[in-house]
Amino acid sequence: MSRPDRYRYVRRLIVPEGCVFCKARETGVGFESLNLYMGETAMLVLNKYPYNNGHLLVLPQRHVGSLLDLSEKESLELYALLRKAQAALLKVYNCSGFNIGINQGAVSGAGIPDHLHWHIVPRWAGDTNFFPILAETKVQAESLEQTYERLLPYFRGIDDDQR
Ligand SMILES: [Zn+2]
């Protein structure tokens, strides 16, 4: 990810009161916690401060800060969920590309360094032209609630065997 200015902005907004991801896990699926989906060991939430519409976070349900802390099972489920999230964004947003990545550790710019998470940011041709101008004023074409409502139906259907 190449938006260090944006990361500083995001980090100022996060109040370090417990772990928001663990709270989202405890709250379960719902807009209140921006939690879209919970698998067995992995989960999917909306980024509260999106860089682009549809900005998702894929993360382990367990509070761990490094890829090296993941079990084999967690690693596999996280990778599968990354793929499902990407498929959902393609279907719902028809985007032309993605930025997918992890900032591991506070020195890397991670906003919540103690709970590992992948960013998946949908990209469209031309969005870099207006983003540097608009990002700091938080102009978004879509509200978080709209994003949530658009993506939730997709994840309701992906593993009916668990419901
Ligand atoms: Zn946590």
Backbone and ligand atoms as CSV (ligand in chain L), in Angstrom:
chain,resi,resn,atom,element,x,y,z
A,1,MET,N,N,0.861,-1.177,0.000
A,1,MET,CA,C,0.000,0.000,0.000
A,1,MET,C,C,0.902,1.233,0.000
A,2,SER,N,N,0.508,2.235,-0.752
A,2,SER,CA,C,1.391,3.383,-0.911
A,2,SER,C,C,0.692,4.674,-0.514
A,3,ARG,N,N,0.052,4.676,0.640
A,3,ARG,CA,C,-0.640,5.885,1.055
A,3,ARG,C,C,-0.276,6.228,2.498
A,4,PRO,N,N,1.003,6.504,2.761
A,4,PRO,CA,C,1.422,6.760,4.152
A,4,PRO,C,C,0.707,7.952,4.763
A,5,ASP,N,N,0.391,8.966,3.946
A,5,ASP,CA,C,-0.316,10.137,4.470
A,5,ASP,C,C,-1.697,9.735,4.962
A,6,ARG,N,N,-2.313,8.846,4.197
A,6,ARG,CA,C,-3.649,8.371,4.517
A,6,ARG,C,C,-3.613,7.538,5.810
A,7,TYR,N,N,-2.566,6.733,5.970
A,7,TYR,CA,C,-2.474,5.906,7.163
A,7,TYR,C,C,-2.376,6.757,8.427
A,8,ARG,N,N,-1.599,7.820,8.341
A,8,ARG,CA,C,-1.494,8.688,9.510
A,8,ARG,C,C,-2.850,9.261,9.871
A,9,TYR,N,N,-3.597,9.621,8.834
A,9,TYR,CA,C,-4.927,10.187,9.029
A,9,TYR,C,C,-5.830,9.175,9.724
A,10,VAL,N,N,-5.802,7.942,9.232
A,10,VAL,CA,C,-6.647,6.892,9.801
A,10,VAL,C,C,-6.262,6.625,11.255
A,11,ARG,N,N,-4.956,6.595,11.509
A,11,ARG,CA,C,-4.514,6.244,12.863
A,11,ARG,C,C,-4.943,7.282,13.898
A,12,ARG,N,N,-5.058,8.511,13.485
A,12,ARG,CA,C,-5.496,9.541,14.433
A,12,ARG,C,C,-6.931,9.314,14.872
A,13,LEU,N,N,-7.719,8.707,13.978
A,13,LEU,CA,C,-9.143,8.554,14.261
A,13,LEU,C,C,-9.450,7.349,15.143
A,14,ILE,N,N,-8.511,6.419,15.217
A,14,ILE,CA,C,-8.783,5.190,15.969
A,14,ILE,C,C,-8.480,5.400,17.448
A,15,VAL,N,N,-9.494,5.243,18.266
A,15,VAL,CA,C,-9.301,5.351,19.710
A,15,VAL,C,C,-8.846,3.992,20.231
A,16,PRO,N,N,-7.663,3.924,20.814
A,16,PRO,CA,C,-7.143,2.630,21.254
A,16,PRO,C,C,-7.843,2.133,22.512
A,17,GLU,N,N,-9.071,1.710,22.359
A,17,GLU,CA,C,-9.839,1.211,23.502
A,17,GLU,C,C,-10.173,-0.245,23.226
A,18,GLY,N,N,-9.350,-1.155,23.724
A,18,GLY,CA,C,-9.515,-2.562,23.398
A,18,GLY,C,C,-9.183,-2.776,21.942
A,19,CYS,N,N,-9.654,-3.856,21.353
A,19,CYS,CA,C,-9.372,-4.145,19.953
A,19,CYS,C,C,-10.683,-4.138,19.175
A,20,VAL,N,N,-10.805,-3.266,18.177
A,20,VAL,CA,C,-12.065,-3.166,17.428
A,20,VAL,C,C,-12.371,-4.455,16.676
A,21,PHE,N,N,-11.331,-5.169,16.260
A,21,PHE,CA,C,-11.574,-6.407,15.517
A,21,PHE,C,C,-12.091,-7.510,16.441
A,22,CYS,N,N,-11.518,-7.594,17.641
A,22,CYS,CA,C,-12.019,-8.578,18.605
A,22,CYS,C,C,-13.451,-8.230,19.019
A,23,LYS,N,N,-13.726,-6.918,19.118
A,23,LYS,CA,C,-15.087,-6.482,19.453
A,23,LYS,C,C,-16.054,-6.879,18.331
A,24,ALA,N,N,-15.608,-6.722,17.085
A,24,ALA,CA,C,-16.442,-7.099,15.939
A,24,ALA,C,C,-16.696,-8.609,15.930
A,25,ARG,N,N,-15.693,-9.387,16.352
A,25,ARG,CA,C,-15.860,-10.840,16.442
A,25,ARG,C,C,-16.900,-11.182,17.505
A,26,GLU,N,N,-16.807,-10.525,18.661
A,26,GLU,CA,C,-17.741,-10.810,19.752
A,26,GLU,C,C,-19.158,-10.371,19.397
A,27,THR,N,N,-19.279,-9.236,18.701
A,27,THR,CA,C,-20.599,-8.719,18.320
A,27,THR,C,C,-21.249,-9.590,17.253
A,28,GLY,N,N,-20.416,-10.163,16.364
A,28,GLY,CA,C,-20.944,-11.007,15.302
A,28,GLY,C,C,-21.346,-10.197,14.080
A,29,VAL,N,N,-21.925,-10.895,13.089
A,29,VAL,CA,C,-22.288,-10.252,11.829
A,29,VAL,C,C,-23.353,-9.189,12.055
A,30,GLY,N,N,-23.123,-7.998,11.527
A,30,GLY,CA,C,-24.075,-6.903,11.650
A,30,GLY,C,C,-23.409,-5.585,11.311
A,31,PHE,N,N,-24.206,-4.619,10.901
A,31,PHE,CA,C,-23.635,-3.330,10.492
A,31,PHE,C,C,-22.977,-2.600,11.654
A,32,GLU,N,N,-23.508,-2.794,12.858
A,32,GLU,CA,C,-22.970,-2.111,14.041
A,32,GLU,C,C,-21.462,-2.316,14.181
A,33,SER,N,N,-21.013,-3.541,13.915
A,33,SER,CA,C,-19.583,-3.849,14.037
A,33,SER,C,C,-18.906,-3.915,12.671
A,34,LEU,N,N,-19.655,-3.626,11.596
A,34,LEU,CA,C,-19.168,-3.704,10.214
A,34,LEU,C,C,-18.720,-5.115,9.838
A,35,ASN,N,N,-19.162,-6.088,10.630
A,35,ASN,CA,C,-18.804,-7.484,10.416
A,35,ASN,C,C,-19.719,-8.078,9.343
A,36,LEU,N,N,-19.139,-8.492,8.225
A,36,LEU,CA,C,-19.921,-9.013,7.098
A,36,LEU,C,C,-20.039,-10.522,7.109
A,37,TYR,N,N,-19.031,-11.177,7.666
A,37,TYR,CA,C,-18.993,-12.630,7.552
A,37,TYR,C,C,-18.033,-13.213,8.583
A,38,MET,N,N,-18.452,-14.337,9.190
A,38,MET,CA,C,-17.562,-15.076,10.084
A,38,MET,C,C,-17.509,-16.518,9.599
A,39,GLY,N,N,-16.328,-16.989,9.326
A,39,GLY,CA,C,-16.160,-18.406,9.014
A,39,GLY,C,C,-15.838,-19.152,10.290
A,40,GLU,N,N,-15.003,-20.178,10.177
A,40,GLU,CA,C,-14.632,-20.953,11.356
A,40,GLU,C,C,-13.553,-20.228,12.159
A,41,THR,N,N,-12.524,-19.745,11.450
A,41,THR,CA,C,-11.412,-19.066,12.136
A,41,THR,C,C,-11.125,-17.690,11.554
A,42,ALA,N,N,-11.739,-17.381,10.400
A,42,ALA,CA,C,-11.479,-16.109,9.718
A,42,ALA,C,C,-12.742,-15.258,9.714
A,43,MET,N,N,-12.578,-13.978,9.458
A,43,MET,CA,C,-13.740,-13.095,9.363
A,43,MET,C,C,-13.476,-11.962,8.385
A,44,LEU,N,N,-14.576,-11.268,8.033
A,44,LEU,CA,C,-14.511,-10.227,7.023
A,44,LEU,C,C,-15.260,-9.006,7.534
A,45,VAL,N,N,-14.599,-7.853,7.554
A,45,VAL,CA,C,-15.261,-6.624,8.011
A,45,VAL,C,C,-15.011,-5.502,6.998
A,46,LEU,N,N,-15.875,-4.492,7.033
A,46,LEU,CA,C,-15.637,-3.290,6.237
A,46,LEU,C,C,-14.615,-2.433,6.954
A,47,ASN,N,N,-13.741,-1.781,6.197
A,47,ASN,CA,C,-12.859,-0.788,6.798
A,47,ASN,C,C,-13.697,0.435,7.144
A,48,LYS,N,N,-13.626,0.866,8.390
A,48,LYS,CA,C,-14.431,2.005,8.839
A,48,LYS,C,C,-14.011,3.303,8.153
A,49,TYR,N,N,-12.746,3.346,7.701
A,49,TYR,CA,C,-12.225,4.554,7.037
A,49,TYR,C,C,-11.719,4.169,5.645
A,50,PRO,N,N,-12.674,3.870,4.729
A,50,PRO,CA,C,-12.277,3.283,3.432
A,50,PRO,C,C,-11.467,4.223,2.555
A,51,TYR,N,N,-10.511,3.655,1.820
A,51,TYR,CA,C,-9.738,4.417,0.828
A,51,TYR,C,C,-10.511,4.486,-0.481
A,52,ASN,N,N,-11.450,3.564,-0.641
A,52,ASN,CA,C,-12.246,3.500,-1.851
A,52,ASN,C,C,-13.531,2.760,-1.478
A,53,ASN,N,N,-14.583,2.893,-2.253
A,53,ASN,CA,C,-15.804,2.131,-1.979
A,53,ASN,C,C,-15.494,0.637,-1.975
A,54,GLY,N,N,-16.062,-0.095,-1.018
A,54,GLY,CA,C,-15.880,-1.541,-0.985
A,54,GLY,C,C,-14.592,-2.002,-0.320
A,55,HIS,N,N,-13.901,-1.113,0.379
A,55,HIS,CA,C,-12.634,-1.469,1.049
A,55,HIS,C,C,-12.899,-2.471,2.183
A,56,LEU,N,N,-12.425,-3.697,2.011
A,56,LEU,CA,C,-12.677,-4.775,2.978
A,56,LEU,C,C,-11.410,-5.150,3.729
A,57,LEU,N,N,-11.618,-5.762,4.914
A,57,LEU,CA,C,-10.509,-6.308,5.691
A,57,LEU,C,C,-10.791,-7.781,5.957
A,58,VAL,N,N,-9.820,-8.619,5.660
A,58,VAL,CA,C,-9.905,-10.051,5.941
A,58,VAL,C,C,-8.943,-10.338,7.079
A,59,LEU,N,N,-9.429,-11.027,8.115
A,59,LEU,CA,C,-8.564,-11.204,9.284
A,59,LEU,C,C,-8.877,-12.490,10.046
A,60,PRO,N,N,-7.880,-12.953,10.827
A,60,PRO,CA,C,-8.154,-14.099,11.689
A,60,PRO,C,C,-9.066,-13.664,12.835
A,61,GLN,N,N,-9.909,-14.562,13.311
A,61,GLN,CA,C,-10.754,-14.222,14.464
A,61,GLN,C,C,-9.907,-14.120,15.738
A,62,ARG,N,N,-8.811,-14.857,15.737
A,62,ARG,CA,C,-7.912,-14.843,16.892
A,62,ARG,C,C,-7.074,-13.566,16.882
A,63,HIS,N,N,-6.813,-13.002,18.030
A,63,HIS,CA,C,-6.044,-11.762,18.165
A,63,HIS,C,C,-4.550,-12.060,18.060
A,64,VAL,N,N,-4.044,-12.091,16.836
A,64,VAL,CA,C,-2.614,-12.320,16.621
A,64,VAL,C,C,-2.082,-11.243,15.667
A,65,GLY,N,N,-0.805,-10.916,15.822
A,65,GLY,CA,C,-0.254,-9.789,15.078
A,65,GLY,C,C,0.655,-10.158,13.919
A,66,SER,N,N,0.910,-11.440,13.725
A,66,SER,CA,C,1.881,-11.823,12.694
A,66,SER,C,C,1.408,-13.042,11.914
A,67,LEU,N,N,1.801,-13.103,10.662
A,67,LEU,CA,C,1.533,-14.290,9.845
A,67,LEU,C,C,2.128,-15.533,10.505
A,68,LEU,N,N,3.237,-15.341,11.215
A,68,LEU,CA,C,3.925,-16.480,11.831
A,68,LEU,C,C,3.157,-17.050,13.017
A,69,ASP,N,N,2.172,-16.281,13.531
A,69,ASP,CA,C,1.362,-16.767,14.651
A,69,ASP,C,C,0.169,-17.609,14.194
A,70,LEU,N,N,-0.070,-17.629,12.881
A,70,LEU,CA,C,-1.243,-18.344,12.375
A,70,LEU,C,C,-0.997,-19.839,12.302
A,71,SER,N,N,-2.055,-20.603,12.585
A,71,SER,CA,C,-1.972,-22.046,12.374
A,71,SER,C,C,-2.148,-22.311,10.879
A,72,GLU,N,N,-1.845,-23.529,10.488
A,72,GLU,CA,C,-2.023,-23.931,9.087
A,72,GLU,C,C,-3.490,-23.767,8.675
A,73,LYS,N,N,-4.392,-24.172,9.575
A,73,LYS,CA,C,-5.818,-24.099,9.280
A,73,LYS,C,C,-6.261,-22.644,9.094
A,74,GLU,N,N,-5.808,-21.771,9.993
A,74,GLU,CA,C,-6.149,-20.347,9.879
A,74,GLU,C,C,-5.615,-19.766,8.572
A,75,SER,N,N,-4.384,-20.114,8.241
A,75,SER,CA,C,-3.775,-19.598,7.008
A,75,SER,C,C,-4.609,-19.980,5.789
A,76,LEU,N,N,-5.021,-21.223,5.748
A,76,LEU,CA,C,-5.790,-21.699,4.598
A,76,LEU,C,C,-7.154,-21.013,4.525
A,77,GLU,N,N,-7.804,-20.863,5.675
A,77,GLU,CA,C,-9.129,-20.239,5.650
A,77,GLU,C,C,-9.028,-18.758,5.291
A,78,LEU,N,N,-7.993,-18.091,5.774
A,78,LEU,CA,C,-7.801,-16.679,5.437
A,78,LEU,C,C,-7.581,-16.504,3.941
A,79,TYR,N,N,-6.790,-17.398,3.363
A,79,TYR,CA,C,-6.517,-17.288,1.940
A,79,TYR,C,C,-7.793,-17.529,1.132
A,80,ALA,N,N,-8.569,-18.500,1.574
A,80,ALA,CA,C,-9.835,-18.786,0.889
A,80,ALA,C,C,-10.775,-17.590,1.004
A,81,LEU,N,N,-10.788,-16.945,2.174
A,81,LEU,CA,C,-11.686,-15.801,2.372
A,81,LEU,C,C,-11.217,-14.582,1.562
A,82,LEU,N,N,-9.918,-14.428,1.412
A,82,LEU,CA,C,-9.397,-13.374,0.527
A,82,LEU,C,C,-9.947,-13.548,-0.879
A,83,ARG,N,N,-9.941,-14.788,-1.339
A,83,ARG,CA,C,-10.450,-15.077,-2.685
A,83,ARG,C,C,-11.945,-14.819,-2.768
A,84,LYS,N,N,-12.695,-15.214,-1.728
A,84,LYS,CA,C,-14.148,-14.978,-1.732
A,84,LYS,C,C,-14.454,-13.488,-1.718
A,85,ALA,N,N,-13.680,-12.745,-0.928
A,85,ALA,CA,C,-13.898,-11.294,-0.839
A,85,ALA,C,C,-13.629,-10.636,-2.189
A,86,GLN,N,N,-12.571,-11.085,-2.836
A,86,GLN,CA,C,-12.247,-10.527,-4.143
A,86,GLN,C,C,-13.357,-10.845,-5.148
A,87,ALA,N,N,-13.849,-12.072,-5.108
A,87,ALA,CA,C,-14.926,-12.465,-6.020
A,87,ALA,C,C,-16.175,-11.619,-5.779
A,88,ALA,N,N,-16.479,-11.368,-4.495
A,88,ALA,CA,C,-17.660,-10.568,-4.157
A,88,ALA,C,C,-17.527,-9.150,-4.693
A,89,LEU,N,N,-16.354,-8.556,-4.514
A,89,LEU,CA,C,-16.141,-7.176,-4.969
A,89,LEU,C,C,-16.220,-7.081,-6.488
A,90,LEU,N,N,-15.690,-8.091,-7.169
A,90,LEU,CA,C,-15.774,-8.103,-8.634
A,90,LEU,C,C,-17.223,-8.134,-9.071
A,91,LYS,N,N,-18.006,-8.977,-8.384
A,91,LYS,CA,C,-19.403,-9.162,-8.778
A,91,LYS,C,C,-20.233,-7.924,-8.439
A,92,VAL,N,N,-20.042,-7.383,-7.230
A,92,VAL,CA,C,-20.892,-6.289,-6.764
A,92,VAL,C,C,-20.447,-4.941,-7.324
A,93,TYR,N,N,-19.132,-4.748,-7.465
A,93,TYR,CA,C,-18.617,-3.426,-7.865
A,93,TYR,C,C,-18.054,-3.382,-9.281
A,94,ASN,N,N,-17.862,-4.563,-9.876
A,94,ASN,CA,C,-17.318,-4.605,-11.226
A,94,ASN,C,C,-16.042,-3.754,-11.331
A,95,CYS,N,N,-15.155,-3.885,-10.341
A,95,CYS,CA,C,-13.928,-3.083,-10.349
A,95,CYS,C,C,-12.930,-3.692,-11.340
A,96,SER,N,N,-11.920,-2.912,-11.699
A,96,SER,CA,C,-10.964,-3.384,-12.708
A,96,SER,C,C,-9.664,-3.886,-12.097
A,97,GLY,N,N,-9.449,-3.655,-10.797
A,97,GLY,CA,C,-8.239,-4.135,-10.155
A,97,GLY,C,C,-8.361,-4.026,-8.648
A,98,PHE,N,N,-7.293,-4.446,-7.932
A,98,PHE,CA,C,-7.308,-4.426,-6.467
A,98,PHE,C,C,-5.938,-4.052,-5.931
A,99,ASN,N,N,-5.914,-3.424,-4.783
A,99,ASN,CA,C,-4.720,-3.415,-3.944
A,99,ASN,C,C,-5.013,-4.364,-2.794
A,100,ILE,N,N,-4.172,-5.358,-2.615
A,100,ILE,CA,C,-4.352,-6.328,-1.539
A,100,ILE,C,C,-3.047,-6.398,-0.759
A,101,GLY,N,N,-3.123,-6.172,0.552
A,101,GLY,CA,C,-1.868,-6.220,1.294
A,101,GLY,C,C,-2.028,-6.136,2.797
A,102,ILE,N,N,-0.918,-6.397,3.470
A,102,ILE,CA,C,-0.855,-6.367,4.932
A,102,ILE,C,C,0.187,-5.343,5.346
A,103,ASN,N,N,-0.132,-4.541,6.341
A,103,ASN,CA,C,0.879,-3.734,7.004
A,103,ASN,C,C,1.118,-4.403,8.346
A,104,GLN,N,N,2.253,-5.040,8.515
A,104,GLN,CA,C,2.480,-5.802,9.733
A,104,GLN,C,C,3.423,-5.050,10.659
A,105,GLY,N,N,2.922,-4.714,11.845
A,105,GLY,CA,C,3.715,-3.965,12.814
A,105,GLY,C,C,3.482,-2.473,12.683
A,106,ALA,N,N,3.590,-1.765,13.818
A,106,ALA,CA,C,3.327,-0.327,13.835
A,106,ALA,C,C,4.285,0.428,12.911
A,107,VAL,N,N,5.539,-0.030,12.789
A,107,VAL,CA,C,6.516,0.682,11.951
A,107,VAL,C,C,6.121,0.657,10.482
A,108,SER,N,N,5.288,-0.308,10.095
A,108,SER,CA,C,4.875,-0.409,8.690
A,108,SER,C,C,3.714,0.521,8.384
A,109,GLY,N,N,3.121,1.120,9.429
A,109,GLY,CA,C,1.961,1.976,9.223
A,109,GLY,C,C,0.647,1.295,9.584
A,110,ALA,N,N,0.709,0.092,10.152
A,110,ALA,CA,C,-0.517,-0.604,10.533
A,110,ALA,C,C,-1.274,0.210,11.585
A,111,GLY,N,N,-2.567,0.445,11.350
A,111,GLY,CA,C,-3.382,1.212,12.286
A,111,GLY,C,C,-3.692,0.411,13.540
A,112,ILE,N,N,-3.881,-0.900,13.367
A,112,ILE,CA,C,-4.162,-1.801,14.488
A,112,ILE,C,C,-3.150,-2.934,14.398
A,113,PRO,N,N,-1.912,-2.683,14.861
A,113,PRO,CA,C,-0.812,-3.611,14.595
A,113,PRO,C,C,-0.924,-4.949,15.319
A,114,ASP,N,N,-1.710,-5.018,16.396
A,114,ASP,CA,C,-1.750,-6.247,17.192
A,114,ASP,C,C,-2.709,-7.296,16.656
A,115,HIS,N,N,-3.543,-6.907,15.698
A,115,HIS,CA,C,-4.495,-7.871,15.138
A,115,HIS,C,C,-4.364,-7.829,13.606
A,116,LEU,N,N,-3.663,-8.840,13.126
A,116,LEU,CA,C,-3.340,-8.969,11.706
A,116,LEU,C,C,-4.564,-8.792,10.805
A,117,HIS,N,N,-4.407,-8.055,9.706
A,117,HIS,CA,C,-5.521,-7.936,8.755
A,117,HIS,C,C,-5.026,-7.586,7.359
A,118,TRP,N,N,-5.682,-8.177,6.371
A,118,TRP,CA,C,-5.411,-7.887,4.962
A,118,TRP,C,C,-6.354,-6.785,4.512
A,119,HIS,N,N,-5.833,-5.809,3.817
A,119,HIS,CA,C,-6.677,-4.806,3.156
A,119,HIS,C,C,-6.972,-5.294,1.739
A,120,ILE,N,N,-8.231,-5.169,1.335
A,120,ILE,CA,C,-8.577,-5.395,-0.070
A,120,ILE,C,C,-9.285,-4.144,-0.560
A,121,VAL,N,N,-8.635,-3.421,-1.440
A,121,VAL,CA,C,-9.182,-2.149,-1.923
A,121,VAL,C,C,-9.487,-2.265,-3.417
A,122,PRO,N,N,-10.780,-2.175,-3.784
A,122,PRO,CA,C,-11.125,-2.209,-5.206
A,122,PRO,C,C,-10.601,-0.968,-5.922
A,123,ARG,N,N,-10.182,-1.131,-7.167
A,123,ARG,CA,C,-9.670,-0.002,-7.947
A,123,ARG,C,C,-10.371,0.067,-9.293
A,124,TRP,N,N,-10.552,1.280,-9.736
A,124,TRP,CA,C,-11.127,1.533,-11.049
A,124,TRP,C,C,-10.171,2.426,-11.826
A,125,ALA,N,N,-10.205,2.295,-13.129
A,125,ALA,CA,C,-9.350,3.152,-13.964
A,125,ALA,C,C,-9.659,4.612,-13.653
A,126,GLY,N,N,-8.612,5.374,-13.390
A,126,GLY,CA,C,-8.807,6.809,-13.171
A,126,GLY,C,C,-9.006,7.219,-11.732
A,127,ASP,N,N,-9.185,6.257,-10.805
A,127,ASP,CA,C,-9.486,6.685,-9.431
A,127,ASP,C,C,-8.293,7.371,-8.759
A,128,THR,N,N,-7.079,7.111,-9.241
A,128,THR,CA,C,-5.921,7.785,-8.653
A,128,THR,C,C,-5.899,9.267,-8.995
A,129,ASN,N,N,-6.620,9.639,-10.042
A,129,ASN,CA,C,-6.605,11.052,-10.441
A,129,ASN,C,C,-7.318,11.932,-9.431
A,130,PHE,N,N,-8.401,11.417,-8.844
A,130,PHE,CA,C,-9.133,12.272,-7.906
A,130,PHE,C,C,-8.883,11.914,-6.452
A,131,PHE,N,N,-8.331,10.733,-6.191
A,131,PHE,CA,C,-8.195,10.341,-4.788
A,131,PHE,C,C,-7.257,11.202,-3.952
A,132,PRO,N,N,-6.102,11.570,-4.487
A,132,PRO,CA,C,-5.229,12.414,-3.651
A,132,PRO,C,C,-5.900,13.729,-3.269
A,133,ILE,N,N,-6.792,14.206,-4.106
A,133,ILE,CA,C,-7.461,15.476,-3.827
A,133,ILE,C,C,-8.600,15.277,-2.822
A,134,LEU,N,N,-9.357,14.217,-3.009
A,134,LEU,CA,C,-10.577,14.051,-2.230
A,134,LEU,C,C,-10.417,13.243,-0.962
A,135,ALA,N,N,-9.359,12.441,-0.875
A,135,ALA,CA,C,-9.264,11.475,0.231
A,135,ALA,C,C,-9.334,12.153,1.594
A,136,GLU,N,N,-8.607,13.241,1.756
A,136,GLU,CA,C,-8.549,13.864,3.074
A,136,GLU,C,C,-9.863,14.511,3.483
A,137,THR,N,N,-10.692,14.810,2.517
A,137,THR,CA,C,-11.989,15.394,2.866
A,137,THR,C,C,-13.050,14.302,3.002
A,138,LYS,N,N,-12.600,13.046,2.829
A,138,LYS,CA,C,-13.478,11.888,3.020
A,138,LYS,C,C,-14.716,11.919,2.150
A,139,VAL,N,N,-14.594,12.403,0.936
A,139,VAL,CA,C,-15.710,12.337,0.007
A,139,VAL,C,C,-15.786,10.910,-0.531
A,140,GLN,N,N,-16.883,10.261,-0.297
A,140,GLN,CA,C,-17.087,8.913,-0.796
A,140,GLN,C,C,-18.393,8.899,-1.577
A,141,ALA,N,N,-18.399,8.159,-2.674
A,141,ALA,CA,C,-19.607,8.081,-3.482
A,141,ALA,C,C,-20.674,7.268,-2.748
A,142,GLU,N,N,-20.250,6.498,-1.749
A,142,GLU,CA,C,-21.149,5.545,-1.114
A,142,GLU,C,C,-20.922,5.580,0.391
A,143,SER,N,N,-21.978,5.462,1.177
A,143,SER,CA,C,-21.829,5.411,2.631
A,143,SER,C,C,-21.437,4.001,3.051
A,144,LEU,N,N,-20.901,3.856,4.271
A,144,LEU,CA,C,-20.551,2.535,4.785
A,144,LEU,C,C,-21.772,1.634,4.826
A,145,GLU,N,N,-22.907,2.223,5.170
A,145,GLU,CA,C,-24.134,1.435,5.263
A,145,GLU,C,C,-24.529,0.876,3.883
A,146,GLN,N,N,-24.379,1.724,2.859
A,146,GLN,CA,C,-24.679,1.256,1.499
A,146,GLN,C,C,-23.739,0.137,1.092
A,147,THR,N,N,-22.455,0.291,1.397
A,147,THR,CA,C,-21.471,-0.747,1.076
A,147,THR,C,C,-21.846,-2.051,1.769
A,148,TYR,N,N,-22.189,-1.937,3.059
A,148,TYR,CA,C,-22.541,-3.122,3.852
A,148,TYR,C,C,-23.745,-3.839,3.240
A,149,GLU,N,N,-24.785,-3.058,2.932
A,149,GLU,CA,C,-26.011,-3.638,2.382
A,149,GLU,C,C,-25.782,-4.286,1.021
A,150,ARG,N,N,-24.857,-3.727,0.251
A,150,ARG,CA,C,-24.584,-4.296,-1.071
A,150,ARG,C,C,-23.850,-5.624,-0.972
A,151,LEU,N,N,-22.932,-5.723,0.012
A,151,LEU,CA,C,-22.069,-6.908,0.082
A,151,LEU,C,C,-22.650,-8.035,0.934
A,152,LEU,N,N,-23.478,-7.691,1.915
A,152,LEU,CA,C,-23.983,-8.710,2.850
A,152,LEU,C,C,-24.681,-9.882,2.145
A,153,PRO,N,N,-25.568,-9.627,1.182
A,153,PRO,CA,C,-26.266,-10.760,0.548
A,153,PRO,C,C,-25.310,-11.757,-0.084
A,154,TYR,N,N,-24.206,-11.268,-0.608
A,154,TYR,CA,C,-23.241,-12.166,-1.232
A,154,TYR,C,C,-22.693,-13.151,-0.210
A,155,PHE,N,N,-22.369,-12.679,0.984
A,155,PHE,CA,C,-21.743,-13.554,1.980
A,155,PHE,C,C,-22.749,-14.382,2.753
A,156,ARG,N,N,-24.019,-14.002,2.690
A,156,ARG,CA,C,-25.056,-14.842,3.307
A,156,ARG,C,C,-25.137,-16.181,2.611
A,157,GLY,N,N,-24.818,-16.194,1.323
A,157,GLY,CA,C,-25.045,-17.408,0.549
A,157,GLY,C,C,-23.845,-18.310,0.375
A,158,ILE,N,N,-22.648,-17.866,0.830
A,158,ILE,CA,C,-21.467,-18.612,0.387
A,158,ILE,C,C,-21.210,-19.918,1.120
A,159,ASP,N,N,-21.733,-20.094,2.316
A,159,ASP,CA,C,-21.548,-21.399,2.951
A,159,ASP,C,C,-22.787,-21.798,3.740
A,160,ASP,N,N,-23.812,-22.139,3.010
A,160,ASP,CA,C,-25.083,-22.513,3.629
A,160,ASP,C,C,-24.935,-23.734,4.524
A,161,ASP,N,N,-23.894,-24.531,4.282
A,161,ASP,CA,C,-23.708,-25.734,5.095
A,161,ASP,C,C,-23.406,-25.406,6.554
A,162,GLN,N,N,-22.945,-24.150,6.813
A,162,GLN,CA,C,-22.623,-23.780,8.192
A,162,GLN,C,C,-23.808,-23.134,8.902
A,163,ARG,N,N,-24.916,-22.995,8.202
A,163,ARG,CA,C,-26.047,-22.272,8.798
A,163,ARG,C,C,-27.218,-23.185,9.079
L,1,ZN,ZN,ZN,-8.044,-8.313,18.331
